[in-house]
Amino acid sequence: MSSGLRLVFGALFFAICLIFVLSVFVFRPETNDSLEYQKTAKNLVNKNLFYSGDTNETVDYRLFSKRTIGYPVFLVFQNNTTWIVRVASVFLLLLNFFVGLGLLGNLTRKKEASWVFSFLYLLNVPLLLHTSFVMADLLLTSIVCLAAFVYHHDRVLQKQKIKILSLFWCLGLLVKPIISPSILLSPFLFLHLKHKHKKTFLVTLLPVLVFFSFSFFNQKQTGIFEYSSISTINLGQYNSKLLVSEKFGYDSAQSYASRNEFSVPRNKKEYVKYGREVKSLSAKTILSNWPSYLKIHVLGSIKMLLDPGRFELYSFLGIKPAAFSLTEMIYAKDWQKLKRFMFSNFGVLFVFVVLFVLNVLKLLAFFLGVRGLKKRRFVAFVFLYFFVIVGPVGAARFMLPISVLYLVFCSIGWSRALYFFQKSSEG
């Protein structure tokens, strides 16, 4: 590592230590996701029960299948102790930094790219702040980074890559349900590899086995065959609700979410009814207004790329938007209420604006970095997958799993731009 990179790494390490100290002793950020993951791990150890809620409170049947098992098991190995989990998250962050540099070295020989990557990594506030949250996103980021590194590593044999990447695929599926739609590709990949190599790779079907095994387990608990209830929750409480907000306004969205179909199910019979009715209502709402939904879905994906990390900043500092959703405010075009909240803290707003401008520049550099690059099929597929699957919410934390890969290609793009301007000035 050069002296310059050592300096950047030192700044990165200082920033991580500062965030760690502030999160443990000052702000102590806590999200709903964090509480559910911790409760799942606690129930697994103490009661041999896979449930993401407090067993002393009224049962919410959605919490039996809301979280996948990967991250709670990770917490169990950290003794479910918050500060130990955060130390582990720091190691994951540093691992991603070096894996990103390694991947960059496999894709380009330009030394400027490493400088740019290190600088952008240091300024990736959402990624850094996730070391202060007990959430699965950073672990999934590490899995995606390692998978990309293995795919682009020339010394790993093709057959070994297939096996390793299939195992990473399974791990990602166990960590977060956002990977579950990708199992539809597993049989096609199996047939493609069989045709190409004249050999069967059963390991490529492992993700399907994981999906069906966990779905059967959830059916036994709740009566519904599903990998995670979060897909139904998101469909009703976010996708279709945001559509109503964009189409008919904020108040209509609140009335929509208050319908009987969204009542919290307290037993297995109610949960089966809940799943059926929410899916039916959401599908009807989306299909009857599909042009508007397509628009907010694409806008959400773009918002994911440009979001400076509002959720991370505000959650870390403990700033909450009272009883309303900022995303719903955007789609409902209620600019006055949104403006009042955003301008309530000028310091955070300033950071927000600076990071937003940086994200716009990163997006331009990304397109420049991907263009003409030979080894880009795997990364192109991964980016396209997350871009399509994220939906209208479009927050920076949904970008987190591919954020390091994104920075790698941004760095290649910026190094190309620097090289171009350098040559132009010399000419």
VOBA-275527 format. One record per residue (C-alpha): x, y, z; residue number from 0. Coordinates in steps of 0.1 Angstrom, whole numbers, padded with zeros to 4 digits, always signed. Each point is the difference from the previous one (the first is absolute). Layout:
<dokols>
DOKOL     x     y     z   k
DOKOL     X     Y     Z NUM
...
</dokols>
This chain:
<dokols>
DOKOL     x     y     z   k
DOKOL +0000 +0000 +0000   0
DOKOL +0014 +0034 -0010   1
DOKOL +0005 +0028 +0025   2
DOKOL -0030 +0018 -0015   3
DOKOL -0023 -0030 +0004   4
DOKOL +0013 -0005 +0035   5
DOKOL -0010 +0036 +0008   6
DOKOL -0035 -0006 -0014   7
DOKOL -0003 -0033 +0019   8
DOKOL +0010 +0018 +0031   9
DOKOL -0027 +0026 -0005  10
DOKOL -0025 -0028 -0007  11
DOKOL +0010 -0018 +0032  12
DOKOL -0003 +0033 +0020  13
DOKOL -0035 +0006 -0015  14
DOKOL -0011 -0036 +0010  15
DOKOL +0013 +0004 +0035  16
DOKOL -0018 +0034 +0004  17
DOKOL -0032 -0016 -0013  18
DOKOL +0004 -0029 +0024  19
DOKOL +0006 +0022 +0030  20
DOKOL -0030 +0023 -0008  21
DOKOL -0023 -0030 -0007  22
DOKOL +0009 -0018 +0033  23
DOKOL +0003 +0029 +0024  24
DOKOL -0020 +0030 -0015  25
DOKOL -0027 -0006 -0026  26
DOKOL -0006 -0038 +0004  27
DOKOL -0020 -0003 -0032  28
DOKOL -0027 -0026 -0001  29
DOKOL -0023 -0010 -0029  30
DOKOL -0030 -0022 -0002  31
DOKOL +0020 -0025 -0021  32
DOKOL +0027 -0001 +0027  33
DOKOL -0025 -0008 +0027  34
DOKOL -0016 -0028 -0020  35
DOKOL +0034 -0016 -0009  36
DOKOL +0010 +0001 +0036  37
DOKOL -0033 -0014 +0012  38
DOKOL +0003 -0028 -0026  39
DOKOL +0035 -0010 +0012  40
DOKOL -0012 +0002 +0037  41
DOKOL -0030 -0022 -0007  42
DOKOL +0021 -0025 -0019  43
DOKOL +0024 -0005 +0029  44
DOKOL -0023 +0003 +0030  45
DOKOL -0033 -0015 -0013  46
DOKOL +0010 -0019 -0031  47
DOKOL -0026 +0021 -0018  48
DOKOL +0004 +0018 -0034  49
DOKOL -0019 +0032 +0008  50
DOKOL +0010 +0036 -0005  51
DOKOL -0021 +0015 +0027  52
DOKOL -0004 +0001 +0038  53
DOKOL -0017 -0032 +0011  54
DOKOL -0014 +0019 +0031  55
DOKOL -0020 +0022 -0023  56
DOKOL -0030 -0007 -0022  57
DOKOL +0011 -0023 -0029  58
DOKOL +0005 +0015 -0034  59
DOKOL -0001 -0030 -0024  60
DOKOL +0019 +0020 -0027  61
DOKOL +0031 -0002 +0023  62
DOKOL +0003 -0037 -0002  63
DOKOL +0012 +0002 -0036  64
DOKOL +0011 +0036 -0004  65
DOKOL +0037 -0005 +0005  66
DOKOL +0022 -0026 -0016  67
DOKOL +0023 -0021 +0022  68
DOKOL +0034 +0011 -0012  69
DOKOL +0005 +0032 +0019  70
DOKOL -0016 -0011 +0033  71
DOKOL +0025 -0030 +0000  72
DOKOL +0028 +0026 -0007  73
DOKOL -0012 +0018 +0031  74
DOKOL +0000 -0032 +0021  75
DOKOL +0037 -0005 -0009  76
DOKOL +0006 +0036 +0013  77
DOKOL -0019 -0009 +0032  78
DOKOL -0027 +0025 -0011  79
DOKOL +0020 +0027 +0017  80
DOKOL -0004 +0034 -0017  81
DOKOL +0036 +0012 +0003  82
DOKOL +0014 -0033 -0011  83
DOKOL -0023 +0000 -0030  84
DOKOL +0012 +0035 -0008  85
DOKOL +0037 -0011 +0002  86
DOKOL -0008 -0029 -0023  87
DOKOL -0017 +0026 -0024  88
DOKOL +0032 +0021 +0001  89
DOKOL +0020 -0030 -0011  90
DOKOL -0026 -0006 -0028  91
DOKOL +0004 +0036 -0011  92
DOKOL +0038 -0003 -0001  93
DOKOL -0002 -0034 -0018  94
DOKOL -0022 +0017 -0027  95
DOKOL +0026 +0027 -0004  96
DOKOL +0028 -0024 -0008  97
DOKOL -0022 -0023 -0021  98
DOKOL -0010 +0031 -0020  99
DOKOL +0036 +0010 -0005 100
DOKOL +0008 -0036 -0011 101
DOKOL -0029 -0001 -0024 102
DOKOL +0011 +0034 -0014 103
DOKOL +0035 -0014 -0006 104
DOKOL -0016 -0029 -0020 105
DOKOL -0019 +0025 -0023 106
DOKOL +0025 +0028 -0006 107
DOKOL +0037 +0008 +0003 108
DOKOL -0005 +0037 +0005 109
DOKOL +0015 +0010 +0034 110
DOKOL -0023 +0031 +0001 111
DOKOL -0030 -0024 +0003 112
DOKOL +0012 -0012 +0034 113
DOKOL +0003 +0035 +0013 114
DOKOL -0035 +0009 -0012 115
DOKOL -0015 -0031 +0014 116
DOKOL +0016 +0006 +0034 117
DOKOL -0012 +0036 +0000 118
DOKOL -0036 -0010 -0010 119
DOKOL -0001 -0028 +0025 120
DOKOL +0009 +0025 +0028 121
DOKOL -0028 +0022 -0011 122
DOKOL -0026 -0028 -0003 123
DOKOL -0019 +0011 +0031 124
DOKOL -0028 -0026 -0002 125
DOKOL +0025 -0028 -0001 126
DOKOL +0020 +0014 +0029 127
DOKOL -0031 +0007 +0021 128
DOKOL -0012 -0036 -0004 129
DOKOL +0027 -0011 +0024 130
DOKOL -0021 +0017 +0027 131
DOKOL -0032 -0020 -0008 132
DOKOL -0008 -0036 +0007 133
DOKOL -0012 -0007 -0035 134
DOKOL +0006 -0026 -0026 135
DOKOL +0009 +0023 -0029 136
DOKOL +0038 +0002 +0007 137
DOKOL +0003 -0037 +0002 138
DOKOL -0017 -0004 -0033 139
DOKOL +0023 +0026 -0014 140
DOKOL +0030 -0021 +0010 141
DOKOL -0015 -0031 -0017 142
DOKOL -0007 +0019 -0032 143
DOKOL +0035 +0015 +0000 144
DOKOL +0017 -0033 +0006 145
DOKOL -0021 -0016 -0028 146
DOKOL +0010 +0027 -0025 147
DOKOL +0037 -0004 +0011 148
DOKOL -0001 -0037 -0006 149
DOKOL -0018 +0004 -0034 150
DOKOL +0027 +0024 -0012 151
DOKOL +0030 -0018 +0014 152
DOKOL +0020 -0016 -0028 153
DOKOL +0017 -0026 +0021 154
DOKOL -0033 -0017 +0011 155
DOKOL -0010 -0028 -0023 156
DOKOL -0034 +0003 -0018 157
DOKOL -0014 -0031 +0018 158
DOKOL +0012 +0012 +0034 159
DOKOL -0017 +0034 -0007 160
DOKOL -0033 -0016 -0007 161
DOKOL +0001 -0019 +0033 162
DOKOL +0012 +0030 +0021 163
DOKOL -0025 +0024 -0016 164
DOKOL -0029 -0024 +0005 165
DOKOL +0010 -0002 +0037 166
DOKOL +0001 +0038 +0002 167
DOKOL -0034 +0001 -0017 168
DOKOL -0014 -0022 +0028 169
DOKOL +0016 +0021 +0027 170
DOKOL -0015 +0032 -0015 171
DOKOL -0034 -0017 -0002 172
DOKOL +0003 -0010 +0037 173
DOKOL +0010 +0035 +0011 174
DOKOL -0027 +0021 -0018 175
DOKOL -0032 -0009 -0019 176
DOKOL +0008 +0026 -0027 177
DOKOL +0020 -0028 -0016 178
DOKOL -0029 -0024 -0002 179
DOKOL -0014 +0010 -0034 180
DOKOL +0034 -0009 -0015 181
DOKOL -0006 -0037 +0005 182
DOKOL -0022 +0000 -0031 183
DOKOL +0033 +0002 -0019 184
DOKOL +0014 -0031 +0017 185
DOKOL -0015 -0026 -0023 186
DOKOL +0009 +0020 -0031 187
DOKOL +0036 +0003 +0012 188
DOKOL +0001 -0037 +0007 189
DOKOL -0011 -0008 -0035 190
DOKOL +0023 +0025 -0016 191
DOKOL +0031 -0013 +0019 192
DOKOL -0010 -0036 -0009 193
DOKOL -0001 +0009 -0036 194
DOKOL +0032 +0020 +0000 195
DOKOL +0022 -0023 +0021 196
DOKOL -0018 -0033 -0008 197
DOKOL -0001 -0005 +0038 198
DOKOL -0026 +0004 +0027 199
DOKOL +0006 +0025 +0027 200
DOKOL -0026 -0009 +0027 201
DOKOL +0015 +0026 +0022 202
DOKOL -0018 +0027 -0021 203
DOKOL -0033 -0014 +0012 204
DOKOL +0009 +0005 +0036 205
DOKOL -0017 +0034 +0002 206
DOKOL -0033 -0016 -0011 207
DOKOL +0004 -0026 +0028 208
DOKOL +0006 +0027 +0026 209
DOKOL -0030 +0019 -0012 210
DOKOL -0024 -0029 +0001 211
DOKOL +0013 -0014 +0033 212
DOKOL -0004 +0033 +0018 213
DOKOL -0034 +0006 -0017 214
DOKOL -0012 -0034 +0012 215
DOKOL +0012 +0009 +0035 216
DOKOL -0019 +0033 -0001 217
DOKOL -0032 -0018 -0012 218
DOKOL +0002 -0023 +0030 219
DOKOL +0001 +0030 +0023 220
DOKOL -0024 +0024 -0017 221
DOKOL -0021 -0020 -0025 222
DOKOL +0014 +0019 -0030 223
DOKOL +0027 -0014 -0024 224
DOKOL +0023 +0030 -0003 225
DOKOL +0036 +0008 +0004 226
DOKOL -0006 +0032 +0020 227
DOKOL -0031 +0020 +0010 228
DOKOL +0019 +0032 -0008 229
DOKOL -0009 -0005 -0037 230
DOKOL -0037 +0003 +0009 231
DOKOL +0007 +0028 +0024 232
DOKOL +0019 +0020 -0026 233
DOKOL -0026 -0006 -0027 234
DOKOL -0027 +0014 +0022 235
DOKOL +0016 +0025 +0023 236
DOKOL +0025 +0014 -0025 237
DOKOL -0005 -0008 -0037 238
DOKOL -0038 +0004 -0003 239
DOKOL -0002 +0026 +0028 240
DOKOL +0026 +0022 -0017 241
DOKOL -0019 -0004 -0033 242
DOKOL -0032 +0013 +0017 243
DOKOL +0021 +0029 +0015 244
DOKOL +0013 +0009 -0034 245
DOKOL -0034 -0004 -0018 246
DOKOL -0024 +0014 +0026 247
DOKOL +0020 +0018 +0027 248
DOKOL +0014 -0006 +0034 249
DOKOL -0033 -0001 +0019 250
DOKOL -0014 -0027 -0023 251
DOKOL +0032 -0021 +0006 252
DOKOL -0007 +0002 +0037 253
DOKOL -0036 -0011 -0005 254
DOKOL +0012 -0028 -0022 255
DOKOL +0024 -0013 +0026 256
DOKOL -0028 +0001 +0026 257
DOKOL -0022 -0025 -0018 258
DOKOL -0011 -0032 +0017 259
DOKOL +0022 -0020 -0023 260
DOKOL +0031 +0013 +0017 261
DOKOL -0011 -0009 +0036 262
DOKOL +0027 -0017 +0019 263
DOKOL -0007 -0038 +0000 264
DOKOL +0000 -0015 +0035 265
DOKOL -0003 -0037 -0009 266
DOKOL +0006 -0024 -0028 267
DOKOL -0035 +0003 -0015 268
DOKOL +0002 +0038 +0000 269
DOKOL +0035 -0001 -0016 270
DOKOL -0012 -0022 -0029 271
DOKOL -0028 +0024 -0005 272
DOKOL +0024 +0030 +0003 273
DOKOL +0023 -0014 -0026 274
DOKOL -0027 -0008 -0025 275
DOKOL -0018 +0034 +0004 276
DOKOL +0031 +0022 +0000 277
DOKOL +0014 -0016 -0031 278
DOKOL -0034 +0002 -0018 279
DOKOL -0006 +0037 +0010 280
DOKOL +0036 +0010 -0009 281
DOKOL +0000 -0018 -0034 282
DOKOL -0034 +0016 -0008 283
DOKOL +0013 +0034 +0009 284
DOKOL +0032 -0003 -0019 285
DOKOL -0015 -0016 -0032 286
DOKOL -0028 +0025 -0002 287
DOKOL +0026 +0029 +0001 288
DOKOL +0030 -0018 -0016 289
DOKOL +0013 +0030 -0020 290
DOKOL +0003 +0020 +0032 291
DOKOL +0015 -0029 +0019 292
DOKOL +0026 -0005 -0027 293
DOKOL +0009 +0036 +0003 294
DOKOL +0005 +0000 +0038 295
DOKOL +0018 -0033 -0002 296
DOKOL +0026 +0014 -0024 297
DOKOL +0002 +0032 +0020 298
DOKOL +0006 -0020 +0031 299
DOKOL +0029 -0018 -0017 300
DOKOL +0015 +0033 -0010 301
DOKOL -0006 +0014 +0035 302
DOKOL +0020 -0030 +0013 303
DOKOL +0030 +0011 -0021 304
DOKOL -0002 +0037 +0011 305
DOKOL -0011 -0003 +0036 306
DOKOL +0028 +0014 +0022 307
DOKOL -0011 -0023 +0029 308
DOKOL -0029 +0018 +0016 309
DOKOL -0010 -0031 +0020 310
DOKOL +0035 -0006 +0013 311
DOKOL +0007 +0037 +0009 312
DOKOL -0033 +0006 +0017 313
DOKOL -0001 -0034 +0018 314
DOKOL +0036 +0004 +0012 315
DOKOL -0008 +0035 +0014 316
DOKOL -0034 -0011 +0013 317
DOKOL -0019 +0025 -0022 318
DOKOL -0034 -0014 -0008 319
DOKOL -0026 +0014 -0025 320
DOKOL -0028 +0000 +0026 321
DOKOL -0030 -0020 -0012 322
DOKOL +0005 +0003 -0038 323
DOKOL +0021 -0016 -0027 324
DOKOL +0024 +0022 -0020 325
DOKOL -0002 -0023 -0030 326
DOKOL -0038 +0003 +0000 327
DOKOL +0004 +0038 +0003 328
DOKOL +0021 +0000 -0032 329
DOKOL -0024 -0021 -0020 330
DOKOL -0030 +0019 +0013 331
DOKOL +0018 +0033 -0009 332
DOKOL -0006 +0015 +0034 333
DOKOL +0031 +0022 -0003 334
DOKOL -0009 +0024 +0028 335
DOKOL -0001 -0027 +0027 336
DOKOL +0031 -0016 -0014 337
DOKOL +0018 +0034 -0001 338
DOKOL -0009 +0007 +0036 339
DOKOL +0015 -0033 +0012 340
DOKOL +0032 +0002 -0022 341
DOKOL +0008 +0035 +0011 342
DOKOL -0006 -0008 +0037 343
DOKOL +0037 -0009 +0002 344
DOKOL +0023 +0020 -0022 345
DOKOL +0032 -0019 +0009 346
DOKOL -0015 -0033 -0011 347
DOKOL -0015 +0017 -0031 348
DOKOL +0034 +0013 -0010 349
DOKOL +0016 -0034 +0002 350
DOKOL -0030 -0014 -0018 351
DOKOL +0004 +0025 -0029 352
DOKOL +0038 -0006 -0003 353
DOKOL -0004 -0037 -0001 354
DOKOL -0028 +0003 -0026 355
DOKOL +0022 +0020 -0023 356
DOKOL +0027 -0026 +0005 357
DOKOL -0024 -0028 -0009 358
DOKOL -0010 +0017 -0032 359
DOKOL +0037 +0002 -0010 360
DOKOL +0005 -0037 +0010 361
DOKOL -0029 -0010 -0022 362
DOKOL +0016 +0017 -0030 363
DOKOL +0033 -0016 +0008 364
DOKOL -0016 -0034 +0003 365
DOKOL -0013 +0001 -0036 366
DOKOL +0034 +0011 -0011 367
DOKOL +0016 -0029 +0019 368
DOKOL -0023 -0028 -0012 369
DOKOL +0002 +0011 -0037 370
DOKOL +0022 -0022 -0021 371
DOKOL +0012 -0022 +0029 372
DOKOL +0003 -0036 -0010 373
DOKOL -0004 -0016 +0034 374
DOKOL -0034 +0015 +0009 375
DOKOL -0027 -0026 -0006 376
DOKOL -0002 -0012 +0036 377
DOKOL +0000 +0035 +0015 378
DOKOL -0024 +0012 -0026 379
DOKOL -0025 -0027 +0009 380
DOKOL +0004 +0007 +0038 381
DOKOL -0006 +0037 -0005 382
DOKOL -0030 -0006 -0023 383
DOKOL -0015 -0025 +0024 384
DOKOL +0001 +0025 +0030 385
DOKOL -0011 +0029 -0023 386
DOKOL -0031 -0019 -0010 387
DOKOL -0008 -0018 +0033 388
DOKOL +0003 +0030 +0024 389
DOKOL -0034 +0015 -0008 390
DOKOL -0014 +0035 +0006 391
DOKOL +0015 +0005 +0035 392
DOKOL +0035 +0005 -0014 393
DOKOL +0021 +0007 +0031 394
DOKOL +0038 -0001 +0001 395
DOKOL +0000 -0030 +0023 396
DOKOL -0015 -0021 -0028 397
DOKOL +0030 +0011 -0021 398
DOKOL +0024 -0011 +0028 399
DOKOL +0006 -0037 -0012 400
DOKOL +0013 +0013 -0033 401
DOKOL +0015 +0033 +0013 402
DOKOL +0036 -0013 +0000 403
DOKOL -0003 -0014 -0035 404
DOKOL -0015 +0033 -0010 405
DOKOL +0029 +0019 +0014 406
DOKOL +0024 -0022 -0019 407
DOKOL -0015 +0009 -0033 408
DOKOL -0003 +0037 +0010 409
DOKOL +0037 -0001 +0007 410
DOKOL +0008 -0014 -0034 411
DOKOL -0022 +0027 -0016 412
DOKOL +0016 +0028 +0019 413
DOKOL +0035 -0013 -0006 414
DOKOL -0008 -0001 -0038 415
DOKOL -0013 +0036 +0002 416
DOKOL +0031 +0011 +0019 417
DOKOL +0022 -0017 -0026 418
DOKOL -0019 +0017 -0029 419
DOKOL +0004 +0035 +0015 420
DOKOL +0036 -0007 +0008 421
DOKOL +0007 -0010 -0036 422
DOKOL -0020 +0030 -0013 423
DOKOL +0020 +0024 +0022 424
DOKOL +0033 -0016 -0012 425
DOKOL -0012 +0003 -0036 426
</dokols>
